[in-house]
Amino acid sequence: SLSGDPAAVKVMSGQKVLRSLLAFVVQNDKAGEEWNLAQFEELQLLALSCLSALAPLCLEDYMTCQGNTRILLLIEWCIRDDGSFKGHGNSFHGDGGRGNRVSQLRYCLRLLLSMCSVR
C-alpha cells in the first residue's frame, strides 16, 4: 500500500505525478493534437480515478497545483448543459456516461470526498 510507504510518496512528489494527472482535469470540449475526444475522455477519467487514491497522500502537491479549484471548474463544466460535449462512455470508467458528463462528475465528487477524508 502506498499509504504505508513514505518513500513512494516522496518519489511521486519528486516526479510531479499529481501535476501530470491534474493536466487532464480540464474541459473536454474539442479534440487536441495528441488525442481524439474518446481517448482524452478515457485518460481524463483514469486520471480522476488515480487522483482519488493518490492526492490524499500528496496533499501539499495537490494544494500547490490548486487541485480543488481545478476540480470545481470541471464540476461547473459537467453541470453546464451547452451541448458542446457528449461523453462516449466506452470503458469501465465511462460507465453510465454515454451522451453526457455524468462519469466526469462522479469522479470529481469521488475525488473531493477522498480529499475531505484526509486527516
Kinemage of the C-alpha trace (Angstrom):
@kinemage 1
@onewidth
@group {chain A} dominant
@subgroup {mainchain}
@vectorlist {calphas} color= white
{ca ser a 1} P 0.000 0.000 0.000
{ca leu a 2} L 1.272 3.466 -0.852
{ca ser a 3} L -0.042 4.947 2.385
{ca gly a 4} L 2.438 2.902 4.385
{ca asp a 5} L 5.440 3.789 2.231
{ca pro a 6} L 6.750 7.349 2.669
{ca ala a 7} L 9.447 6.677 0.044
{ca ala a 8} L 6.777 6.082 -2.608
{ca val a 9} L 5.079 9.367 -1.708
{ca lys a 10} L 8.425 11.169 -1.915
{ca val a 11} L 9.101 9.720 -5.371
{ca met a 12} L 5.604 10.681 -6.596
{ca ser a 13} L 6.124 14.191 -5.328
{ca gly a 14} L 9.591 14.497 -6.847
{ca gln a 15} L 8.404 13.231 -10.221
{ca lys a 16} L 5.374 15.544 -10.159
{ca val a 17} L 2.871 12.734 -10.653
{ca leu a 18} L -0.062 14.777 -9.330
{ca arg a 19} L 0.722 17.684 -11.633
{ca ser a 20} L 0.738 15.294 -14.586
{ca leu a 21} L -2.594 13.762 -13.576
{ca leu a 22} L -4.142 17.179 -12.954
{ca ala a 23} L -3.234 18.169 -16.521
{ca phe a 24} L -6.203 16.013 -17.591
{ca val a 25} L -8.608 17.796 -15.228
{ca val a 26} L -9.827 20.251 -17.853
{ca gln a 27} L -12.865 20.703 -20.067
{ca asn a 28} L -13.081 18.121 -22.800
{ca asp a 29} L -14.855 20.148 -25.490
{ca lys a 30} L -12.642 19.654 -28.505
{ca ala a 31} L -10.080 17.175 -29.711
{ca gly a 32} L -6.470 18.083 -29.177
{ca glu a 33} L -3.449 17.443 -31.300
{ca glu a 34} L -2.425 14.291 -29.442
{ca trp a 35} L -5.748 12.672 -28.505
{ca asn a 36} L -9.194 12.458 -30.037
{ca leu a 37} L -12.213 13.127 -27.798
{ca ala a 38} L -12.801 9.490 -26.833
{ca gln a 39} L -9.133 8.930 -25.972
{ca phe a 40} L -8.933 12.119 -23.935
{ca glu a 41} L -12.106 11.186 -22.063
{ca glu a 42} L -10.600 7.819 -21.112
{ca leu a 43} L -7.382 9.460 -19.927
{ca gln a 44} L -9.351 12.098 -18.036
{ca leu a 45} L -11.485 9.548 -16.199
{ca leu a 46} L -8.466 7.387 -15.403
{ca ala a 47} L -6.569 10.431 -14.100
{ca leu a 48} L -9.509 11.388 -11.864
{ca ser a 49} L -9.689 7.838 -10.550
{ca cys a 50} L -5.947 7.793 -9.793
{ca leu a 51} L -6.145 11.198 -8.140
{ca ser a 52} L -8.790 9.898 -5.732
{ca ala a 53} L -6.238 7.429 -4.399
{ca leu a 54} L -3.032 9.454 -4.714
{ca ala a 55} L -3.993 13.065 -3.933
{ca pro a 56} L -4.741 12.436 -0.232
{ca leu a 57} L -1.198 11.066 0.115
{ca cys a 58} L 0.394 14.097 -1.572
{ca leu a 59} L -1.697 16.836 -0.026
{ca glu a 60} L 0.940 19.552 -0.388
{ca asp a 61} L 1.377 18.851 -4.117
{ca tyr a 62} L -2.391 18.806 -4.584
{ca met a 63} L -2.747 22.199 -2.919
{ca thr a 64} L 0.236 23.671 -4.807
{ca cys a 65} L -1.376 22.647 -8.113
{ca gln a 66} L -4.706 24.177 -6.987
{ca gly a 67} L -6.405 20.801 -7.206
{ca asn a 68} L -9.693 21.884 -5.612
{ca thr a 69} L -10.018 24.850 -7.959
{ca arg a 70} L -9.428 22.610 -10.968
{ca ile a 71} L -11.994 20.105 -9.735
{ca leu a 72} L -14.592 22.807 -9.066
{ca leu a 73} L -14.077 24.239 -12.565
{ca leu a 74} L -14.533 20.764 -14.033
{ca ile a 75} L -17.702 20.262 -11.962
{ca glu a 76} L -19.015 23.560 -13.296
{ca trp a 77} L -18.339 22.305 -16.831
{ca cys a 78} L -20.021 18.976 -16.005
{ca ile a 79} L -23.289 20.576 -14.903
{ca arg a 80} L -23.378 23.109 -17.752
{ca asp a 81} L -25.669 21.836 -20.481
{ca asp a 82} L -24.374 23.635 -23.541
{ca gly a 83} L -24.301 20.626 -25.855
{ca ser a 84} L -20.591 21.053 -26.552
{ca phe a 85} L -19.588 17.580 -25.354
{ca lys a 86} L -21.267 14.232 -25.318
{ca gly a 87} L -19.450 11.543 -23.371
{ca his a 88} L -18.501 8.373 -25.188
{ca gly a 89} L -18.854 6.054 -22.182
{ca asn a 90} L -16.726 3.372 -23.829
{ca ser a 91} L -14.930 1.896 -20.849
{ca phe a 92} L -15.174 0.806 -17.247
{ca his a 93} L -14.575 4.383 -16.090
{ca gly a 94} L -17.122 5.800 -18.532
{ca asp a 95} L -19.942 3.537 -17.334
{ca gly a 96} L -23.248 5.408 -17.421
{ca gly a 97} L -21.703 8.404 -19.118
{ca arg a 98} L -22.683 7.884 -22.745
{ca gly a 99} L -24.017 11.134 -24.196
{ca asn a 100} L -23.435 13.180 -21.033
{ca arg a 101} L -20.828 14.217 -18.471
{ca val a 102} L -22.041 12.070 -15.601
{ca ser a 103} L -18.854 9.993 -15.452
{ca gln a 104} L -16.669 13.078 -15.075
{ca leu a 105} L -18.991 14.456 -12.394
{ca arg a 106} L -18.976 11.164 -10.491
{ca tyr a 107} L -15.166 11.016 -10.427
{ca cys a 108} L -14.870 14.702 -9.452
{ca leu a 109} L -17.165 14.151 -6.490
{ca arg a 110} L -15.301 10.992 -5.529
{ca leu a 111} L -12.023 12.943 -5.553
{ca leu a 112} L -13.455 15.750 -3.413
{ca leu a 113} L -14.822 13.180 -0.961
{ca ser a 114} L -11.417 11.499 -0.688
{ca met a 115} L -9.777 14.889 -0.077
{ca cys a 116} L -12.318 15.702 2.653
{ca ser a 117} L -11.482 12.487 4.477
{ca val a 118} L -7.758 13.355 4.816
{ca arg a 119} L -6.661 13.534 8.424
